[in-house]
Amino acid sequence: MAVSYGDAAAWAGVVSSVVFSTTALAVSVRSLRHAQRAADAAERQAVAAELAVPPAPPPVSWQAELPRSRRPMEIGTPYVIRNVGNEPATGVTVQSRGFKISEIEGLDEGVVLPGASFVVVLMEWISTGSRTNEILLLWDGQTLPVGIALPPRPPEPPPIFVKTSPIIR
């Protein structure tokens, strides 16, 4: 049996094409695995980035504070109610829950701009004998009143007694 060189070259071409095809298949399978891992890592990073960003503040949000100073002879407890949202609140009304509101200052025409505040003076100890821990606010776009937590009142200072001596004549 004689071997022809033409057949050997054809067989060498077939063997080399099978080797190159197998190598190309192995490389593409490996790169597919790496691409899948990279896509999974990118998705995990995107989820982590979304969780790291704080949610946007609501358009209107409230915070109650005690004033820095009190007026002398003030009756009742003043609270500063501040709009900490990023939009103005219009049509703002303050509702009582078992206590008397003696005064509302700075709530002109029911409009409170972002960062602005108004003062509510409560007479809770006179009307109910107890202290409240929230007030109710209602504004345009809000259908139900929202309870705003009030900070605890500082203790009342003890009364000052002036010791007098009797006048001796």
Helices and strands as residue ranges (DSSP letters): H 5-52, E 62-65, E 77-83, E 93-95, E 101-105, G 108-110, E 117-122, H 124-127, E 134-138, E 146-149
